[in-house]
Amino acid sequence: MKLTTKEERKQMSKEDYKKMMDDYKKRIETTLEDIKKKDYLLTVYQIGCKFMSDGDWEREVRPRRFYVPVSINEIQDYTRYLEESFWTHPDIDNPKVKDKDIPFEEKMWGRYWKVNIEPLSKELEKSYVDGVKKGFFESWRRISKMKKKK
């Protein structure tokens, strides 16, 4: 049922209104469930941060590559470190030690230089592969290229 004007909405029965609101709530709940699913796989490349460590390689995290399954909401928790530094310390997970009590000189500094986002769920993988076969990404690369020329 599509209601476009205020007058039409006023004439809606209570049952129709309740059904419309129930459908809306279900849609919202489904969306909230979907954004919590760990449907993506990140490949994260970590390097030391020379700026925050003052160039002291002993105060930099070691370069590494790691993989982490994430939800769409969690992606920003990783991409933020493409722009800003993070620190770690052997006692960071120790409940007896507060972060503020860890001396600056003991912190190991790092950042991410690259984060690849790939589909992990079967349905996203299928959609991705289908998009490749149909030229979806090629079309969008052409569109982006044309927009850059303007």
C-alpha positions as CSV (number, residue, x, y, z in Angstrom):
1,M,0.0,0.0,0.0
2,K,1.5,3.3,-1.1
3,L,0.3,6.5,0.5
4,T,1.6,9.7,-0.9
5,T,-0.4,12.5,0.5
6,K,-1.4,13.5,4.1
7,E,-5.0,13.1,3.2
8,E,-4.5,9.5,2.1
9,R,-2.5,8.8,5.3
10,K,-5.3,10.2,7.4
11,Q,-7.8,7.8,5.8
12,M,-5.6,4.8,6.5
13,S,-7.3,2.2,8.8
14,K,-5.7,1.3,12.1
15,E,-5.0,-2.2,10.8
16,D,-3.3,-0.8,7.7
17,Y,-1.2,1.5,9.8
18,K,-0.2,-1.3,12.2
19,K,0.8,-3.5,9.3
20,M,2.8,-0.7,7.7
21,M,4.6,0.0,11.0
22,D,5.2,-3.8,11.6
23,D,6.7,-4.1,8.1
24,Y,8.9,-1.0,8.8
25,K,10.1,-2.4,12.1
26,K,11.0,-5.8,10.5
27,R,12.9,-4.0,7.7
28,I,14.9,-2.0,10.3
29,E,15.6,-5.2,12.4
30,T,16.8,-7.0,9.3
31,T,19.1,-4.1,8.4
32,L,20.5,-4.0,12.0
33,E,21.1,-7.7,11.9
34,D,22.8,-7.5,8.5
35,I,25.2,-4.8,9.4
36,K,26.4,-6.9,12.4
37,K,27.2,-10.0,10.2
38,K,30.9,-10.6,9.6
39,D,30.5,-10.7,5.8
40,Y,33.9,-9.0,4.9
41,L,37.5,-10.1,5.2
42,L,40.1,-7.4,5.7
43,T,43.7,-7.9,4.8
44,V,45.5,-5.3,6.9
45,Y,49.1,-4.2,6.3
46,Q,50.7,-2.7,9.4
47,I,53.9,-0.6,9.7
48,G,55.7,1.3,12.4
49,C,55.0,5.0,12.8
50,K,58.2,7.0,12.5
51,F,56.5,10.2,13.5
52,M,55.1,9.1,16.9
53,S,58.2,7.0,17.7
54,D,60.5,9.9,16.9
55,G,62.3,7.6,14.4
56,D,63.2,5.1,17.1
57,W,62.5,1.7,15.4
58,E,62.5,0.0,18.8
59,R,59.4,2.0,19.7
60,E,57.6,1.0,16.4
61,V,55.3,-2.0,15.9
62,R,56.8,-4.6,13.6
63,P,55.5,-4.7,10.0
64,R,53.0,-7.5,9.5
65,R,50.1,-8.5,7.4
66,F,47.0,-10.0,9.1
67,Y,43.5,-11.0,8.2
68,V,40.3,-10.2,10.1
69,P,36.7,-11.0,9.5
70,V,34.5,-7.9,10.1
71,S,31.0,-6.6,9.8
72,I,30.4,-3.5,7.7
73,N,30.2,-1.4,10.9
74,E,33.7,-2.6,12.0
75,I,35.5,-1.7,8.8
76,Q,35.9,1.9,10.0
77,D,37.7,0.6,13.1
78,Y,40.6,-0.4,10.8
79,T,40.5,2.2,8.0
80,R,40.8,5.0,10.6
81,Y,44.4,3.9,11.2
82,L,45.2,4.6,7.6
83,E,45.1,8.3,8.6
84,E,46.1,8.2,12.3
85,S,48.6,6.3,14.4
86,F,47.9,3.8,17.1
87,W,49.9,2.5,20.0
88,T,50.2,-0.8,21.8
89,H,52.1,-2.2,24.7
90,P,52.6,-5.7,26.3
91,D,50.4,-4.6,29.2
92,I,47.5,-3.2,27.1
93,D,45.3,-6.2,27.8
94,N,46.2,-6.4,31.5
95,P,43.2,-5.4,33.5
96,K,45.4,-4.3,36.4
97,V,47.2,-1.7,34.2
98,K,45.3,1.4,33.0
99,D,46.2,2.9,29.6
100,K,46.9,6.2,31.1
101,D,49.6,4.6,33.4
102,I,51.6,3.3,30.5
103,P,54.6,5.7,30.0
104,F,54.8,7.3,26.5
105,E,58.3,6.1,26.1
106,E,57.2,2.5,26.4
107,K,54.4,2.7,23.8
108,M,55.0,1.0,20.4
109,W,53.6,3.1,17.6
110,G,52.1,2.0,14.3
111,R,49.7,2.7,11.5
112,Y,48.1,0.8,8.6
113,W,49.4,1.5,5.1
114,K,46.9,-0.6,3.3
115,V,43.5,-2.3,4.1
116,N,41.9,-4.5,1.4
117,I,38.2,-5.3,1.8
118,E,36.9,-8.5,0.3
119,P,33.7,-10.4,0.4
120,L,33.6,-13.2,2.9
121,S,30.0,-14.4,2.8
122,K,29.0,-16.7,0.0
123,E,26.3,-14.3,-1.2
124,L,28.6,-11.3,-1.4
125,E,31.3,-13.4,-3.1
126,K,28.7,-14.6,-5.7
127,S,27.6,-11.0,-6.2
128,Y,31.2,-9.8,-6.6
129,V,32.1,-12.5,-9.1
130,D,28.8,-11.9,-11.0
131,G,29.7,-8.2,-11.2
132,V,33.1,-9.0,-12.6
133,K,31.6,-11.2,-15.3
134,K,29.1,-8.6,-16.3
135,G,31.6,-5.8,-16.5
136,F,30.1,-3.8,-13.6
137,F,33.4,-2.7,-12.1
138,E,34.9,-1.9,-15.5
139,S,31.9,0.4,-16.2
140,W,32.4,2.2,-12.9
141,R,36.1,2.6,-13.6
142,R,35.2,4.3,-16.9
143,I,32.6,6.5,-15.2
144,S,35.1,7.5,-12.5
145,K,37.7,8.3,-15.2
146,M,35.3,10.5,-17.1
147,K,34.3,12.4,-13.9
148,K,38.0,13.0,-13.1
149,K,38.5,14.6,-16.6
150,K,35.8,17.2,-16.0
